[in-house]
């Protein structure tokens, strides 16, 4: 757990954040006169949407040290795996809910923090039950258990009727799967000897469907499900699988494309079976592929390496300002470390989500 000093700092940072006027993305800005477009933003998933739930865990998968947070409020490393904000912060801003989605664990929340949504996400988790076990992080099943605990807190604050209204009107975000492919399947030997790529994808789709059904059964009516990016083009995966020239690794990308196709089929079936809940597939493969292949179009000069250290392998514990340098031109990089995009890249991705999907979810 965090110390009282860190808790006070976190509360001060959150208060400062609320005072900021932030342009949400490069092409979208919330109109305050509209009022919040959803009641809350509630998040399950991995490091892309983890604002610090791993901080108190006994795991190497943490981002609560510099240079993470380099461009965050007060340059604080909150546990977000980026130089600044992460996608769910930007989504919450764009919907007029609040400036930051806090971690559920290790933070002293105000009632308003809880009423407007939290993130249960844990860096390096996945839909494969083995994925969180390998690196000692929070499984998606445990995230659901934390949600049940969270719901009880809402009832104690606002009563059952208001809690039901908040959950009914909330946007739920589910984002996982990349760690399953990049780490559990291709980097460790545990699954690749047992499954070929199509059968492993089926394992992940089955796991994702089970999670979506459980989120729906807990009252979610609007769920944004984030697809998989071009895993083989992520800097660390280029290094591990792309040879001396660090090309995009095709098998990882083929796995991601197959997964995305099967996930969309599963979601279509789920929407027919569960008419009370709308699940919307959020395609990030296309926009990230464009950022990496045609980065100059967006003003990026470095698309194959992160900003941390050599940019080829450093992530979490290896991306530590005590041991490695950080580039001066973060704005020119698509990736901050060898796995996670920069805030600027996230803004472009979230802008694409708002352009193509948000109107269906509000």
Legacy VTK file of the C-alpha trace (Angstrom):
# vtk DataFile Version 3.0
C-alpha trace
ASCII
DATASET POLYDATA
POINTS 362 float
0.000 0.000 0.000
1.054 3.583 -0.563
2.414 5.659 2.283
0.418 8.611 3.643
2.867 10.974 1.940
2.305 9.375 -1.448
-1.446 9.365 -0.863
-1.416 13.096 -0.128
0.644 13.707 -3.258
-1.763 11.623 -5.340
-4.739 13.609 -4.052
-2.945 16.873 -4.763
-2.103 15.728 -8.271
-5.718 14.745 -8.906
-6.924 18.115 -7.630
-4.465 19.902 -9.883
-5.600 17.806 -12.824
-9.231 18.799 -12.386
-8.199 22.450 -12.575
-6.562 21.978 -15.960
-8.217 22.820 -19.245
-7.036 20.016 -21.480
-7.533 19.637 -25.217
-8.568 16.006 -25.333
-7.147 14.979 -28.667
-5.748 16.657 -31.728
-9.173 16.710 -33.365
-11.730 16.573 -30.543
-12.545 18.764 -27.572
-15.316 18.309 -25.048
-17.963 21.017 -24.953
-18.583 21.635 -21.249
-22.087 22.980 -21.895
-23.166 19.435 -22.839
-22.667 18.020 -19.365
-21.132 14.552 -18.899
-22.070 12.234 -21.763
-21.941 9.123 -19.544
-22.303 8.710 -15.781
-18.889 7.074 -15.249
-15.994 5.351 -17.008
-15.180 1.914 -15.580
-12.135 0.032 -16.866
-10.866 -3.553 -16.988
-7.681 -4.599 -18.730
-3.912 -4.408 -19.042
-1.123 -1.814 -19.021
-2.630 0.325 -21.786
-5.382 1.316 -19.322
-3.678 0.687 -15.948
-3.168 3.963 -14.033
-1.253 2.317 -11.181
-2.983 -0.790 -9.830
0.296 -2.729 -10.047
2.133 -0.286 -7.782
1.481 -2.262 -4.609
1.961 -5.718 -6.099
5.000 -7.954 -5.759
5.742 -7.881 -9.477
8.354 -6.444 -11.813
5.598 -5.007 -14.027
5.400 -1.457 -12.689
5.635 2.080 -14.026
5.725 4.010 -10.739
9.246 5.320 -11.297
10.832 7.896 -13.633
10.943 8.374 -16.553
7.300 7.234 -16.575
5.131 10.262 -15.911
7.803 12.545 -17.365
5.120 14.800 -18.863
2.379 14.083 -16.312
1.231 16.668 -13.749
4.213 17.503 -11.503
6.206 14.918 -13.536
4.792 12.265 -11.217
5.204 8.577 -12.054
1.742 7.374 -11.014
2.008 3.894 -12.487
0.739 4.891 -15.937
2.788 3.195 -18.640
3.504 6.322 -20.662
5.163 9.705 -20.439
1.795 11.253 -19.562
-1.886 10.403 -19.838
-3.243 7.053 -20.989
-6.246 6.386 -23.261
-8.891 6.047 -20.569
-7.920 9.434 -19.082
-8.418 10.954 -22.521
-11.714 9.131 -23.046
-13.015 10.365 -19.682
-12.006 13.910 -20.584
-13.640 13.643 -23.984
-16.906 12.503 -22.416
-16.834 15.312 -19.847
-16.656 12.928 -16.898
-13.334 13.947 -15.291
-9.670 14.538 -16.060
-8.162 11.305 -14.735
-9.426 7.768 -14.213
-7.829 6.681 -10.923
-6.521 3.251 -10.055
-8.827 1.296 -7.777
-5.986 0.008 -5.600
-3.554 2.017 -3.477
-5.395 5.338 -3.694
-7.542 7.192 -1.166
-10.633 7.996 -3.228
-13.101 10.766 -2.643
-16.775 9.810 -3.062
-16.740 11.683 -6.388
-13.768 9.579 -7.572
-15.789 6.427 -7.040
-19.081 7.765 -8.377
-17.512 8.712 -11.723
-15.491 5.553 -12.296
-12.175 3.832 -11.648
-9.807 1.450 -13.407
-9.205 -2.094 -12.201
-6.677 -2.744 -14.990
-3.361 -4.435 -14.280
-0.308 -4.183 -16.498
0.629 -7.473 -18.261
-2.626 -9.314 -17.566
-4.627 -11.079 -20.252
-7.515 -13.321 -21.261
-5.351 -16.439 -20.991
-5.554 -17.458 -17.288
-1.830 -18.242 -17.379
-0.786 -14.730 -18.454
-1.238 -12.926 -15.091
0.185 -15.897 -13.183
3.503 -15.808 -15.059
4.211 -12.206 -14.014
2.245 -12.038 -10.729
-0.340 -9.425 -11.717
-4.105 -9.110 -11.304
-6.240 -11.472 -13.359
-9.383 -10.266 -15.090
-11.408 -12.521 -12.773
-9.887 -10.707 -9.785
-10.636 -7.378 -11.458
-14.288 -8.444 -11.589
-14.124 -9.296 -7.882
-12.749 -5.804 -7.223
-15.649 -4.393 -9.231
-18.094 -6.194 -6.928
-16.306 -4.618 -3.957
-16.423 -1.245 -5.711
-20.150 -1.558 -6.384
-20.761 -2.138 -2.665
-18.867 1.084 -1.964
-21.091 2.940 -4.412
-24.170 1.639 -2.620
-22.789 2.841 0.719
-22.178 6.306 -0.778
-25.251 6.804 -2.931
-27.735 4.008 -2.285
-28.862 1.109 -4.460
-31.053 3.090 -6.851
-28.378 5.677 -7.687
-25.726 2.959 -7.995
-27.905 1.139 -10.525
-28.361 4.408 -12.447
-24.594 5.062 -12.507
-23.739 1.574 -13.736
-26.555 1.616 -16.269
-25.272 4.908 -17.722
-21.544 4.164 -17.500
-19.130 3.432 -20.316
-17.214 0.234 -19.574
-13.877 -0.297 -21.317
-12.233 -3.713 -21.699
-8.679 -3.751 -23.065
-6.481 -6.873 -22.987
-5.030 -9.595 -25.206
-1.746 -8.089 -26.378
0.248 -9.540 -23.470
-1.204 -12.969 -24.174
0.197 -12.942 -27.701
3.438 -10.996 -27.153
4.468 -12.539 -23.846
2.672 -15.771 -22.989
2.620 -17.217 -26.509
5.680 -15.883 -28.308
8.142 -15.036 -25.507
7.590 -17.854 -22.994
7.442 -21.559 -23.946
4.301 -22.371 -21.976
1.611 -22.122 -24.646
3.344 -22.406 -28.033
4.122 -26.115 -27.508
0.469 -26.793 -26.697
-1.355 -24.533 -29.165
-0.878 -23.397 -32.731
-1.825 -19.774 -33.407
-5.469 -20.412 -34.454
-6.179 -22.601 -31.413
-4.507 -20.100 -29.072
-6.599 -17.305 -30.576
-9.697 -19.410 -29.816
-8.556 -19.708 -26.198
-8.287 -15.907 -25.987
-11.640 -15.302 -27.697
-13.299 -17.746 -25.318
-11.709 -15.933 -22.364
-12.775 -12.539 -23.703
-16.347 -13.724 -24.210
-16.520 -15.031 -20.650
-15.324 -11.675 -19.295
-17.771 -9.695 -21.437
-20.664 -11.875 -20.280
-19.659 -11.346 -16.651
-19.330 -7.575 -17.111
-22.764 -7.545 -18.773
-24.285 -9.597 -15.957
-23.079 -6.968 -13.511
-25.223 -4.309 -15.171
-22.992 -2.889 -17.913
-25.079 -1.622 -20.821
-22.327 -0.011 -22.928
-18.955 -1.727 -23.360
-16.100 -0.567 -25.577
-13.883 -3.565 -26.363
-10.397 -2.617 -27.544
-8.960 -4.795 -30.314
-5.350 -5.882 -30.610
-2.685 -3.641 -32.210
-0.070 -4.797 -34.776
1.827 -6.693 -32.074
4.696 -7.627 -34.375
5.523 -3.954 -35.035
5.814 -2.938 -31.373
9.506 -2.049 -30.703
10.194 -4.916 -28.294
8.601 -7.440 -30.635
10.644 -6.139 -33.572
13.726 -6.702 -31.422
12.710 -10.180 -30.271
11.358 -11.495 -33.556
12.305 -9.158 -36.404
15.928 -10.146 -36.967
18.930 -7.818 -37.167
16.992 -5.248 -39.191
14.148 -5.262 -36.626
11.376 -5.638 -39.195
7.761 -6.146 -38.119
7.396 -9.785 -37.111
4.650 -11.291 -39.329
3.463 -14.198 -37.153
2.614 -11.870 -34.280
0.701 -9.593 -36.635
-1.109 -12.553 -38.188
-2.145 -13.663 -34.698
-3.428 -10.154 -33.937
-5.385 -9.975 -37.203
-6.936 -13.403 -36.679
-7.801 -12.485 -33.095
-9.433 -9.215 -34.178
-11.517 -10.987 -36.836
-12.683 -13.676 -34.402
-13.371 -11.139 -31.649
-15.659 -9.176 -33.960
-17.581 -12.345 -34.827
-17.895 -13.164 -31.120
-19.104 -9.638 -30.304
-21.722 -9.775 -33.066
-23.061 -13.002 -31.597
-22.985 -11.604 -28.075
-24.947 -8.514 -29.113
-27.639 -10.747 -30.621
-27.818 -12.902 -27.499
-27.579 -10.057 -24.953
-29.758 -7.259 -26.352
-29.648 -5.293 -23.090
-25.887 -4.768 -23.462
-24.184 -3.157 -26.449
-20.557 -4.193 -27.008
-18.698 -2.075 -29.568
-15.413 -3.294 -31.042
-12.797 -0.509 -31.055
-10.295 -1.091 -33.847
-6.859 0.259 -32.919
-4.901 -1.940 -35.351
-5.598 0.347 -38.299
-4.622 3.647 -36.669
-1.523 2.263 -34.920
-0.402 0.607 -38.135
-0.748 3.958 -39.867
1.227 5.706 -37.104
4.051 3.206 -37.439
4.096 2.921 -41.231
3.408 6.570 -42.080
4.497 8.387 -38.945
5.736 11.437 -40.838
2.125 12.154 -41.806
1.456 12.763 -38.093
4.750 14.513 -37.354
6.577 11.512 -35.903
10.189 10.911 -36.891
10.758 7.738 -34.818
8.277 4.887 -35.204
10.312 1.744 -34.471
12.008 2.596 -31.165
10.847 3.885 -27.814
12.088 7.015 -26.096
13.541 5.141 -23.099
17.133 3.894 -23.283
17.946 2.261 -26.608
14.212 2.122 -27.308
14.500 -1.473 -28.473
13.802 -3.546 -25.346
13.459 -1.283 -22.271
10.059 -1.496 -20.556
8.864 -1.380 -16.915
11.893 -2.246 -14.705
14.385 -1.845 -17.542
13.005 1.609 -18.311
14.332 3.303 -15.194
15.806 6.811 -15.218
18.453 5.741 -12.683
20.030 3.466 -15.282
19.011 4.648 -18.757
18.704 7.972 -20.522
15.515 9.342 -22.056
15.240 11.054 -25.420
14.773 14.814 -25.568
12.176 14.689 -28.352
9.329 12.639 -26.880
6.855 14.336 -29.241
8.662 12.770 -32.205
8.196 9.213 -30.886
5.198 6.954 -31.376
6.405 4.836 -28.428
7.644 5.931 -25.026
9.148 2.598 -23.969
9.546 -0.513 -26.106
5.911 -1.483 -25.627
3.709 1.522 -24.812
2.881 4.581 -26.935
3.544 8.169 -25.942
0.738 10.417 -24.765
0.806 12.166 -28.139
0.267 8.861 -29.958
-2.498 7.952 -27.501
-4.238 11.243 -28.276
-4.323 10.357 -31.970
-5.639 6.877 -31.200
-8.354 8.251 -28.899
-9.275 10.868 -31.474
-9.837 8.015 -33.920
-12.031 6.240 -31.361
-14.122 9.389 -30.927
-14.401 9.865 -34.676
-15.528 6.305 -35.350
-17.085 4.704 -32.296
-17.988 6.920 -29.353
-21.217 8.193 -30.896
-22.514 4.595 -30.840
-21.666 4.225 -27.133
-23.257 7.373 -25.694
LINES 1 363
362 0 1 2 3 4 5 6 7 8 9 10 11 12 13 14 15 16 17 18 19 20 21 22 23 24 25 26 27 28 29 30 31 32 33 34 35 36 37 38 39 40 41 42 43 44 45 46 47 48 49 50 51 52 53 54 55 56 57 58 59 60 61 62 63 64 65 66 67 68 69 70 71 72 73 74 75 76 77 78 79 80 81 82 83 84 85 86 87 88 89 90 91 92 93 94 95 96 97 98 99 100 101 102 103 104 105 106 107 108 109 110 111 112 113 114 115 116 117 118 119 120 121 122 123 124 125 126 127 128 129 130 131 132 133 134 135 136 137 138 139 140 141 142 143 144 145 146 147 148 149 150 151 152 153 154 155 156 157 158 159 160 161 162 163 164 165 166 167 168 169 170 171 172 173 174 175 176 177 178 179 180 181 182 183 184 185 186 187 188 189 190 191 192 193 194 195 196 197 198 199 200 201 202 203 204 205 206 207 208 209 210 211 212 213 214 215 216 217 218 219 220 221 222 223 224 225 226 227 228 229 230 231 232 233 234 235 236 237 238 239 240 241 242 243 244 245 246 247 248 249 250 251 252 253 254 255 256 257 258 259 260 261 262 263 264 265 266 267 268 269 270 271 272 273 274 275 276 277 278 279 280 281 282 283 284 285 286 287 288 289 290 291 292 293 294 295 296 297 298 299 300 301 302 303 304 305 306 307 308 309 310 311 312 313 314 315 316 317 318 319 320 321 322 323 324 325 326 327 328 329 330 331 332 333 334 335 336 337 338 339 340 341 342 343 344 345 346 347 348 349 350 351 352 353 354 355 356 357 358 359 360 361
